[in-house]
Amino acid sequence: MNTVVTARLRALSRAELLLFGRNRSAVLTALLVPLALPVTVRPTLDQFDLKGKGLNVGTLMLTAAIGFSFLFAVYSSLVGAFVARREELVLKRLRTGELSDAEILTGTALPTVCLGLAQALLLAVGCTVLLDAGAPRAPYLTLLGLLLGLLLSAALAALTSALTRTTESAQVTALPLVFVSMLGSGILVPADVLPHRVAAVCELLPLSPAVRLVRAGWTGELSAGQALGAVLTALAWTVVAVFAVRRWFRWEPRR
């Protein structure tokens, strides 16, 4: 049974990858935006007293780069993909076959998630070499943050697609989460420079735990209890997102 499921997922993922490659705007957004945007973060970081707070520019830019990969390579790209497949009746036709709903969603998301993972690893190596981010002190936290961030980004994309009427409006409906995460999840602005109460609230945002774990893998700043709290928060958001997708995901075009 597992072999059959694996073969189905492989075939669906291959077809999705071909469709993704034909969408030039989606490819450019997924590949170039996470690589280019971290450069714009540097002027913002220079405005803060990073050394006084024990922060490293290289580590913060690395965290920002991986956060942008979550938002653009995975989340935004998948919102457009889910909506496009729905409006083209691809999802509806797939449901008439032997594939389960979970297989359809997983197969559709898998190429983009793998792209996001490869991009995040490449960015980590690049920032370590070029920006003197140093070696990770707890690489398992970074890997855990990557996996949780990618999984949650895909689940949130599926949920956002349910609120999106057309392919053209996909980028608009994705913007609220993108902006909130950029400003509050430690991607553009480090949580350390925010007021304590604001930072405490921002830690509860969907992608904040994953971003925090990614950074902690380099800095080793989280205790075992803090790391466990971040993991549990990320898992809670993932469970909520998956439940919402199962309840409200739309398989047919919105009329």
C-alpha positions as CSV (number, residue, x, y, z in Angstrom):
1,M,0.0,0.0,0.0
2,N,2.8,2.4,0.9
3,T,4.5,1.7,-2.5
4,V,1.2,2.5,-4.3
5,V,0.8,5.7,-2.4
6,T,4.4,6.7,-3.0
7,A,4.0,6.0,-6.7
8,R,0.9,8.2,-6.8
9,L,2.6,11.0,-5.0
10,R,5.6,10.8,-7.3
11,A,3.4,11.0,-10.4
12,L,1.3,13.9,-9.1
13,S,4.4,15.8,-7.8
14,R,6.0,15.4,-11.2
15,A,3.0,16.8,-13.0
16,E,2.7,19.7,-10.5
17,L,6.4,20.5,-11.1
18,L,5.9,20.7,-14.8
19,L,2.9,23.0,-14.3
20,F,4.9,25.1,-11.9
21,G,7.7,25.4,-14.3
22,R,5.4,26.8,-17.0
23,N,4.3,29.7,-14.8
24,R,7.2,32.1,-15.2
25,S,5.9,34.7,-12.7
26,A,5.5,32.0,-10.0
27,V,9.0,30.7,-10.7
28,L,10.6,34.1,-10.5
29,T,8.7,34.9,-7.2
30,A,9.7,31.6,-5.6
31,L,13.4,31.7,-6.7
32,L,14.4,35.3,-6.8
33,V,12.4,37.1,-4.1
34,P,13.8,35.2,-1.2
35,L,17.3,35.7,-2.5
36,A,16.9,39.5,-3.2
37,L,14.8,40.6,-0.2
38,P,17.4,39.8,2.5
39,V,19.7,42.5,0.9
40,T,17.0,45.1,1.7
41,V,17.0,44.0,5.4
42,R,20.5,45.2,6.0
43,P,19.7,49.0,6.2
44,T,16.9,48.2,8.6
45,L,19.2,46.2,10.9
46,D,21.8,49.0,10.9
47,Q,19.3,51.2,12.7
48,F,19.3,49.0,15.8
49,D,22.0,48.5,18.4
50,L,22.6,44.9,17.6
51,K,25.9,44.6,19.4
52,G,24.4,45.9,22.6
53,K,21.9,43.1,22.4
54,G,24.4,40.5,21.5
55,L,23.1,40.1,17.9
56,N,25.0,39.3,14.8
57,V,24.0,40.8,11.4
58,G,24.9,37.6,9.5
59,T,22.7,35.5,11.7
60,L,19.8,37.9,11.4
61,M,20.1,38.1,7.6
62,L,20.2,34.4,7.5
63,T,17.0,34.2,9.5
64,A,15.4,36.8,7.3
65,A,16.4,34.9,4.2
66,I,14.8,31.6,5.4
67,G,11.8,33.5,6.6
68,F,11.3,35.0,3.1
69,S,11.7,31.5,1.7
70,F,8.7,30.4,3.9
71,L,6.6,33.3,2.7
72,F,7.4,33.5,-0.9
73,A,8.9,30.2,-2.1
74,V,6.3,28.2,-0.3
75,Y,3.3,30.1,1.0
76,S,2.6,32.6,-1.7
77,S,3.5,30.2,-4.5
78,L,1.2,27.5,-3.1
79,V,-1.8,29.8,-2.7
80,G,-1.6,30.5,-6.4
81,A,-1.1,26.8,-7.3
82,F,-4.0,25.6,-5.2
83,V,-6.3,28.3,-6.7
84,A,-5.1,27.7,-10.2
85,R,-5.6,23.9,-10.0
86,R,-9.1,24.4,-8.5
87,E,-10.2,26.9,-11.1
88,E,-8.9,24.7,-13.9
89,L,-11.0,21.8,-12.4
90,V,-7.8,19.8,-11.9
91,L,-8.6,19.1,-8.2
92,K,-12.1,18.1,-9.0
93,R,-10.9,15.6,-11.7
94,L,-8.3,14.2,-9.3
95,R,-10.9,13.5,-6.6
96,T,-12.8,11.2,-9.1
97,G,-9.9,8.9,-9.2
98,E,-8.2,6.7,-6.6
99,L,-6.3,9.5,-4.9
100,S,-7.4,10.6,-1.4
101,D,-7.8,14.2,-0.5
102,A,-4.6,14.1,1.6
103,E,-2.7,12.7,-1.3
104,I,-3.9,15.3,-3.7
105,L,-3.0,18.2,-1.4
106,T,0.4,16.6,-0.5
107,G,1.3,15.9,-4.1
108,T,0.4,19.4,-5.1
109,A,2.4,20.9,-2.4
110,L,5.4,18.6,-2.4
111,P,7.5,20.2,-5.3
112,T,7.1,23.7,-3.8
113,V,8.0,22.5,-0.3
114,C,11.1,20.7,-1.6
115,L,12.1,23.8,-3.5
116,G,11.7,25.8,-0.3
117,L,13.8,23.3,1.7
118,A,16.6,23.3,-0.9
119,Q,16.5,27.1,-1.1
120,A,16.7,27.5,2.7
121,L,19.7,25.1,2.9
122,L,21.4,27.0,0.1
123,L,20.7,30.3,1.8
124,A,22.0,28.9,5.1
125,V,25.3,27.9,3.5
126,G,25.6,31.2,1.6
127,C,25.0,33.4,4.6
128,T,27.4,31.3,6.7
129,V,30.2,31.7,4.2
130,L,29.5,35.3,2.9
131,L,28.1,37.1,6.0
132,D,30.2,35.5,8.7
133,A,27.1,34.0,10.4
134,G,29.3,31.4,12.0
135,A,28.6,27.7,12.5
136,P,25.3,26.6,14.0
137,R,25.5,25.8,17.7
138,A,22.4,23.7,17.7
139,P,21.7,22.6,14.0
140,Y,18.9,20.3,15.1
141,L,16.9,23.3,16.1
142,T,17.4,24.9,12.7
143,L,16.4,21.8,10.9
144,L,13.3,21.4,13.2
145,G,12.4,25.0,12.5
146,L,12.8,24.5,8.8
147,L,10.5,21.4,8.7
148,L,7.8,23.1,10.9
149,G,7.9,26.3,8.9
150,L,7.6,24.5,5.6
151,L,4.8,22.3,6.8
152,L,2.8,25.2,8.3
153,S,3.4,27.4,5.3
154,A,1.9,24.7,3.0
155,A,-1.1,24.2,5.3
156,L,-1.7,28.0,5.6
157,A,-1.5,28.3,1.8
158,A,-4.2,25.6,1.4
159,L,-6.4,27.5,3.9
160,T,-5.8,30.9,2.2
161,S,-6.8,29.4,-1.1
162,A,-10.2,28.7,0.2
163,L,-10.7,32.4,0.7
164,T,-9.4,33.3,-2.8
165,R,-11.8,33.6,-5.7
166,T,-9.5,33.8,-8.6
167,T,-5.9,33.1,-9.6
168,E,-5.3,36.9,-10.1
169,S,-6.4,37.7,-6.6
170,A,-4.2,35.0,-5.0
171,Q,-1.3,37.4,-4.3
172,V,-3.7,39.9,-2.7
173,T,-5.2,37.4,-0.3
174,A,-1.7,36.2,0.7
175,L,-0.5,39.7,1.6
176,P,-2.0,39.9,5.1
177,L,-0.1,36.9,6.4
178,V,3.0,38.0,4.5
179,F,3.1,41.5,6.0
180,V,2.2,40.4,9.5
181,S,4.9,37.7,9.5
182,M,7.5,40.0,8.0
183,L,7.0,42.6,10.7
184,G,6.1,40.4,13.7
185,S,7.7,37.0,13.3
186,G,11.3,38.2,13.5
187,I,12.0,38.3,9.8
188,L,12.4,42.0,9.1
189,V,12.6,43.2,12.7
190,P,14.3,41.1,15.4
191,A,12.0,40.3,18.3
192,D,14.7,41.5,20.6
193,V,14.3,45.1,19.6
194,L,10.5,45.2,20.1
195,P,8.9,46.2,23.4
196,H,8.5,43.2,25.7
197,R,4.7,43.0,25.5
198,V,4.7,43.4,21.8
199,A,7.3,40.7,21.4
200,A,5.3,38.4,23.6
201,V,2.3,38.8,21.4
202,C,4.3,38.4,18.2
203,E,5.8,35.1,19.5
204,L,2.3,33.6,19.1
205,L,2.1,34.4,15.3
206,P,1.9,31.3,13.1
207,L,5.5,31.5,11.7
208,S,7.2,33.0,14.7
209,P,8.1,29.7,16.4
210,A,9.7,28.3,13.2
211,V,11.7,31.5,12.6
212,R,12.7,31.5,16.3
213,L,14.0,27.9,16.1
214,V,15.9,28.6,12.9
215,R,17.7,31.5,14.5
216,A,18.3,29.6,17.8
217,G,20.0,26.9,15.9
218,W,22.8,29.4,15.1
219,T,22.8,31.3,18.3
220,G,22.0,28.6,20.8
221,E,19.9,31.2,22.7
222,L,16.9,29.0,23.6
223,S,16.8,26.7,26.6
224,A,15.2,23.3,26.4
225,G,12.0,24.6,27.8
226,Q,11.9,27.6,25.4
227,A,12.6,25.4,22.4
228,L,9.8,22.9,23.5
229,G,7.4,25.9,23.9
230,A,8.2,27.1,20.3
231,V,7.7,23.5,18.9
232,L,4.4,23.1,20.7
233,T,3.2,26.5,19.5
234,A,4.1,25.6,15.9
235,L,2.5,22.2,16.2
236,A,-0.7,23.8,17.6
237,W,-0.9,26.2,14.6
238,T,-0.3,23.3,12.3
239,V,-3.1,21.2,13.8
240,V,-5.5,24.2,13.6
241,A,-4.5,24.9,10.0
242,V,-4.9,21.3,9.0
243,F,-8.3,21.1,10.7
244,A,-9.5,24.3,9.0
245,V,-8.3,22.9,5.6
246,R,-10.2,19.7,6.1
247,R,-13.3,21.7,6.9
248,W,-13.2,24.6,4.5
249,F,-10.9,23.8,1.6
250,R,-12.7,24.2,-1.7
251,W,-12.3,21.6,-4.4
252,E,-14.5,23.3,-7.1
253,P,-14.4,26.8,-8.6
254,R,-16.0,29.5,-6.6
255,R,-19.1,31.0,-8.3
